[in-house]
Amino acid sequence: MSVTTTYTVTGMTCGHCVQAVTGELRSLPGVEDVQVDLGTGNVTVTSAQPLTPDTVRAAVDEAGYELADA
């Protein structure tokens, strides 16, 4: 059963931003789908197992953006 979690990412302003964040998150083990809403900064990640916030934060940081604290 898949797990879907929504995060808020700050600093994204264009399609390139969306591609960078999507690419980093999709490279994480178990990630099945990533949907980004540029207008709200919400990023919905579907994965085979729950991802730790630190894992998601590291991927978003690698893309050059910041995961907002929940």
VOTI-434842 format. One record per residue (C-alpha): residue number from 1; residue in three letters; y, x, z. Coordinates in steps of 0.05 Angstrom, whole numbers, plus 32768, in hexadecimal, padded with zeros to 4 digits. Each point is the difference from the previous one (the first is absolute). Last residue first. Layout:
NUM,ALA,Y,X,Z;
...
***
This chain:
70,ALA,81B2,8069,80BA;
69,ASP,8020,8043,7FF3;
68,ALA,8018,8008,7FB9;
67,LEU,7FD6,802E,7FD5;
66,GLU,802D,8033,7FDF;
65,TYR,8003,801A,7FB9;
64,GLY,7FF3,8040,7FDA;
63,ALA,7FBB,7FF1,7FE3;
62,GLU,7FE2,802F,8034;
61,ASP,8024,7FD9,8036;
60,VAL,7FDF,7FBF,7FE7;
59,ALA,7FBB,8022,8002;
58,ALA,800D,801D,8046;
57,ARG,8018,7FBC,801A;
56,VAL,7FC2,7FDD,7FE5;
55,THR,7FD2,8031,8023;
54,ASP,8029,7FFE,8040;
53,PRO,7FFD,7FB3,8000;
52,THR,7FB4,8004,7FFF;
51,LEU,7FDE,7FDF,7FC5;
50,PRO,7FD2,7FC5,800C;
49,GLN,7FC1,8001,7FD4;
48,ALA,7FF2,7FEE,7FB8;
47,SER,804A,8000,7FF1;
46,THR,8036,7FD0,7FE9;
45,VAL,8047,801B,8007;
44,THR,803E,7FD4,7FFD;
43,VAL,8041,8025,7FFB;
42,ASN,8040,7FDC,8014;
41,GLY,8041,8021,7FED;
40,THR,8020,7FBC,7FF9;
39,GLY,801A,8004,7FB9;
38,LEU,7FCE,8035,7FEA;
37,ASP,7FC5,7FD4,8010;
36,VAL,7FC5,8030,7FFB;
35,GLN,7FB6,7FEE,7FF8;
34,VAL,7FC9,8032,800E;
33,ASP,7FB6,7FF3,7FF3;
32,GLU,7FBB,801B,8012;
31,VAL,8010,8037,8032;
30,GLY,7FC0,801B,801E;
29,PRO,8014,8049,8000;
28,LEU,804B,800A,7FF6;
27,SER,8015,800F,7FB8;
26,ARG,8018,7FB9,7FF6;
25,LEU,8035,800C,8036;
24,GLU,801C,803D,7FDD;
23,GLY,8002,7FDF,7FBC;
22,THR,8020,7FC0,8019;
21,VAL,8036,8025,8025;
20,ALA,8012,802A,7FC3;
19,GLN,7FFA,7FC6,7FCF;
18,VAL,802E,7FD4,802B;
17,CYS,8034,8037,8005;
16,HIS,7FFD,8009,7FB4;
15,GLY,800C,7FB6,7FF8;
14,CYS,8040,8004,8027;
13,THR,8023,7FFF,8044;
12,MET,7FCC,8013,8034;
11,GLY,8021,801E,803E;
10,THR,7FDC,7FDA,8037;
9,VAL,7FB7,7FEB,8000;
8,THR,7FEA,7FC1,8026;
7,TYR,7FB5,7FF7,800B;
6,THR,7FD1,7FC7,7FEF;
5,THR,7FB6,8003,8011;
4,THR,7FC3,7FE5,7FDB;
3,VAL,7FBA,8010,8018;
2,SER,7FC5,7FF8,7FD2;
1,MET,7FBC,7FE4,8014;
***
